[in-house]
């Protein structure tokens, strides 16, 4: 670890850039801004973040803007023990969210994330498409630890809630524009106003583009540069206040992303064996076949250098205040998405292993809640249903030295696999749940609570792989009872101490790539976790706030992917519930107001996570190995300061620093899959005019141009390396607010 280096750099940043601040649209002091009351809805009820008996971080609109966070991946740089990374066939829309050592890097339709991502209360079932852009977002809430009661399935590590701005009475138009290095152009427009006495509307449209960092050097007319970005997105919401007790919000959103493949290269770990039947038809892969620039790609497969993602969704939310005690809420949503991508695994002109891929999913969900609030008690209860139907297909280049018999496609027709070049896998999921969560005040200072949830999942899948003689159909049912218990006590000086025990559940499923044959395409069971946590939250001093959490989490029936050479070859991957793991750590978030004008926000996470038990016969994964993509240390430091000018305007400077420790790319200890630590530094220098309606900002992102790995995967003779795409960038941002009466 680089603790000495980390400490020195942190001190240097604070000293050199301690004139930073989070400029607000309305002029205020840094101290007032830092200690404003923060309310969260993480537990499906509105409460102070200091009174919520769980580890939760709220990233507001102001910090998103001033720390130059453009998508969900950036959120992972500012929350303790949160790591958001990607591999995802090189598609920039992919996000693998890991909290406290739990997450999933894969994206095939039969895989489910270990951390749930929600958009305005709607669960996003796919990792592909979860890397949402963040224009006109009110806040992002990150809950750490199993969330089995209120959120249910696939929140084993935690949950991430993205909350957008809702329609209101205020008449405002906000326009922003950005121009910067690397061909950066971006802009968005946000509108909010009342249309009638009972109907209001908000709408936004956003566009961003940036040049790439590399080229596909062996393609005559490449569609995109490597790492190029281009995205158009929009959202509209209508609110109807039908009566003083009943309101409806309808929203629709969409995104279209056409970008270049994420930067990808390989490192040789052993020469390919010409006697190996998987490699014998090709000359040996050598170092001199790789491009001199690791951001370049030497593939000869047209189209694999570009990626695409498009999706849209709609939701309807109804809130009904039945009386002074009871309220009801109904949320229903439909979402659809599709993507294209792919990787040339060997990254050179040889056709060793290429995976052009496409996929898509449609999902429908509804949730109905009955909630109550009494003098000394409140509760949240609900019924939930979720349906998803999706597919993943790949071809025509897959392990292209080989030929196989013709196979049966989805529509019942027969088609040639050609050069071992096609597979597809389809799945439909139906999920049902019922839950209740309650809190009871035993006294003015002591509150106890708990929850219970029953979840049931039914999955039906079919797959056709080159090693399958015919398409195989499978189905499986999974269910679980999850619960939590908590207690909180209010100390003096606005401090709250809490303790909780949570049980979480991740649904079982089917292996994503059963290349070894149809006997591998069988279900594995659900994974469970129990989390024990103590926390201390509140305002330690009128100028200091803190949130501290200490936790131990035990995971059982871990679904471990591993290779079994006795089952049909080197590309065989089996998934079995064959392990246990333990995670323990500390999380500390603080805000210190040194003066009315200077504050310092920080977040530090420490995580000791390891696999504690592995069943016999599981090859490659051992007791004591670390789970994939789990850094031991995560650190964020963000000093802020502002100065009032004599003309009534304000100059604000904001700095941000993010550190992520080294980690393993997979839950198998291979030195080739070791990912080094990384450090990122950014800044904003803003001027807000005297009227408070126009702001111009000089910004810098990753100013030291740190290039780091975000994923590593050992393959036959080489390791695939997914490289970062958030390179150094400098530019100007402009923001204009226009308020008007309606």
QUIJOKA-V917605 format. One record per pair of residues at least 6 apart in sequence whose C-alpha atoms are under 6 Angstrom apart, sorted by the first residue. I is the first residue (numbers start at 1). GAP is how many residues later the second one is. Records with the same first field share a line. If there is no record, write none. Layout:
BEGIN
I->GAP, GAP
END
This chain:
BEGIN
18->621
19->622, 634
20->619, 620, 621, 632, 633, 634, 635
21->619, 620, 621, 631, 632, 633
23->629
25->667
26->666
29->567, 568
30->566, 567
31->562, 565
38->10, 11
39->8, 9, 10
40->6, 7, 9
50->487, 488
53->445
55->88, 89
56->86, 87
57->84, 85
58->82, 83
59->80, 81
60->79
61->77, 78
70->63, 64
71->61, 62, 63
72->59, 60
73->11
76->6, 7, 8
77->581
78->558
80->523, 524, 525, 554
81->18, 19, 524
82->16, 17
83->15
84->12, 13
85->10, 11, 625
86->8, 9, 10
88->6
89->252, 253, 254
90->171, 172
91->216, 250
93->35, 36, 38
94->33, 34, 35, 37
95->32, 35, 36
96->8, 9
97->6
99->58
101->529
102->12, 55
103->11, 12
104->9, 10
107->20
108->404
109->282, 283
110->400, 402
114->40, 41, 42, 43
115->39, 40, 42, 43, 44
116->38, 39, 43
117->7, 42, 43
118->6, 43
119->43
120->43
137->27, 28
138->25, 26, 27
139->24
140->21, 22
141->19, 20
142->17, 18
143->15, 16
144->14
145->12, 13
146->9, 10, 11, 12, 358
147->8, 11, 357
148->334, 355, 356
149->302, 303, 304, 334
153->352, 353
154->352
156->348, 349, 350
167->33, 34, 35
168->32
169->24, 25
170->23
171->21, 22, 568, 569, 570
172->19, 20, 566, 567
173->17, 18, 564, 565
174->15, 16, 562, 563
175->13, 14, 560, 561
176->11, 12, 558, 559
177->9, 10, 556, 557
178->7, 8, 9, 554, 555
179->6, 552, 553
180->550, 551
181->548, 549
182->29
183->27, 28
184->25, 26
185->23, 24
186->21, 22
187->19, 20
188->17, 18
189->15, 16
190->13, 14
191->11, 12
192->9, 10
193->7, 8
194->6
198->42, 43
199->40, 41
200->38, 39
201->36, 37
202->34, 35
203->32, 33
204->30, 31
205->28, 29
206->26, 27
207->24, 25
208->22, 23
209->20, 21
210->18, 19
211->17
212->13, 14, 15, 16
213->13, 14
214->12, 81, 82
215->10, 11, 81
216->80, 81, 82
217->81
218->80, 82
224->36, 82
225->35
226->34, 35, 37
227->33, 34, 35, 36
228->31, 32
229->30
230->27, 28, 29
231->25, 26
232->23, 24
233->21, 22
234->19, 20
235->17, 18
236->15, 16
237->13, 14
238->11, 12
239->9, 10
240->7, 8
241->6
245->75, 76
246->73, 74
247->71, 72
248->69, 70
249->67, 68
250->65, 66
251->63, 64
252->61, 62
253->59, 60
254->57, 58
255->55, 56
256->54
257->51, 52
258->49, 50
259->47, 48
260->45, 46, 47
261->44, 45, 46
263->32, 460
264->457, 458, 459
265->29, 82, 456
266->453, 454, 455
267->451, 452
268->450
269->448, 449
270->447
271->446
272->12, 445
274->6
290->58
298->49, 50, 51
299->48, 49, 50
300->49
304->38
307->33, 34
308->31, 32
309->29, 30
310->27, 28
311->25, 26
312->23, 24
313->21, 22
314->19, 20
315->17, 18
316->15, 16
317->13, 14
318->11, 12
319->10
320->7, 8
321->6
325->47, 48
326->45, 46
327->44
328->41, 42
329->39, 40
330->37, 38
331->35, 36
332->33, 34
333->31, 32
334->29, 30
335->27, 28
336->25, 26
337->23, 24
338->21, 22
339->19, 20
340->17, 18
341->15, 16
342->13, 14, 15
343->11, 12
344->10
345->8, 9
352->47
353->45, 46
354->43, 44
355->43
356->38, 39
357->36, 37
358->34, 35
359->32, 33
360->30, 31
361->28, 29
362->26, 27
363->24, 25
364->22, 23
365->20, 21
366->18, 19
367->16, 17
368->14, 15
369->12, 13
370->11
371->8, 9, 10
372->6, 7
376->64, 65
377->62, 63
378->60, 61
379->58, 59
380->56, 57
381->54, 55
382->52, 53
383->50, 51
384->48, 49
385->46, 47
386->44, 45
387->42, 43
388->40, 41
389->38, 39
390->36, 37
391->34, 35
392->32, 33
393->30, 31
394->28, 29
395->26, 27
396->25, 26
397->24
398->22, 23
400->19, 20
402->17, 18
403->16, 17
404->16
406->9, 10, 11
407->7, 8
408->6
423->41, 42
424->39, 40
425->37, 38
426->35, 36
427->33, 34
428->31, 32
429->29, 30
430->27, 28
431->25, 26
432->23, 24
433->21, 22
434->19, 20
435->17, 18
436->15, 16
437->13, 14
438->11, 12
439->9, 10
440->7, 8, 9
441->6
445->44, 45
446->42, 43
447->40, 41
448->38, 39
449->36, 37
450->34, 35, 36
451->32, 33
452->30, 31
453->28, 29
454->26, 27
455->24, 25
456->22, 23
457->20, 21
458->18, 19
459->16, 17
460->14, 15
461->12, 13
462->10, 11
463->8, 9
464->7
467->50
468->49, 50
482->21, 22
483->20
484->17, 18
485->15, 16
486->13, 14
487->11, 12
488->9, 10
489->7, 8
490->6
494->44, 45
495->42, 43
496->40, 41
497->38, 39
498->36, 37
499->34, 35
500->33
501->30, 31
502->28, 29
503->26, 27
504->24, 25
505->22, 23
506->20, 21
507->19
508->16, 17, 18
509->14, 15
510->12, 13
511->64
514->6, 7, 59
515->57
516->52, 56
524->52
527->30, 31
528->27, 28
529->25, 26
530->23, 24
531->21, 22
532->19, 20
533->17, 18
534->15, 16
535->13, 14
536->11, 12
537->9, 10
538->7, 8
539->6
543->49, 50
544->47, 48
545->45, 46
546->43, 44
547->41, 42
548->39, 40
549->37, 38
550->35, 36
551->33, 34
552->31, 32
553->29, 30
554->28
555->25, 26
556->24
557->20, 22
558->19, 21, 22
559->17, 18
560->15, 16
561->13, 14
562->11, 12
563->9, 10
578->36, 37
579->34, 35
580->31, 32, 33
581->29, 30, 31
582->27, 28
583->25, 26
584->23, 24
585->21, 22, 23
586->19, 20
587->17, 18
588->15, 16
589->13, 14
590->11, 12
591->9, 10
592->7, 8
593->6
597->44, 45
598->42, 43
599->40, 41
600->38, 39
601->36, 37
602->34, 35
603->32, 33
604->30, 31
605->28, 29
606->26, 27
607->25
610->14, 15, 16
611->12, 13, 14
612->11, 12
613->10
620->48
621->47
626->41
627->40
628->36, 37, 38, 39
629->34, 35, 36
630->33
631->30, 31, 32
632->29
633->28
634->25, 26
635->23, 24
636->21, 22
637->19, 20
638->17, 18
639->16
640->14
642->9, 10
643->7, 8
644->6
648->42
649->39, 40, 41
650->37, 38
651->35, 36
652->33, 34
653->31, 32
654->29, 30
655->27, 28
656->25, 26
657->23, 24
658->21, 22
659->19, 20
660->17, 18
661->16
662->13, 14, 15
663->12
664->9, 10, 11
665->8, 46, 47
673->39
680->22
681->21, 22
682->18, 19, 20, 21
683->16, 17
684->14, 15
685->12, 13
686->10, 11
687->8, 9
688->6, 7
693->43, 44
694->41, 42
695->39, 40
696->37, 38
697->35, 36
698->33, 34
699->31, 32
700->29, 30
701->27, 28
702->26
703->25
705->22, 23
707->17
708->15, 16
709->13, 14, 15
710->12, 13, 14
711->10, 11
712->8, 9
713->6, 7
END
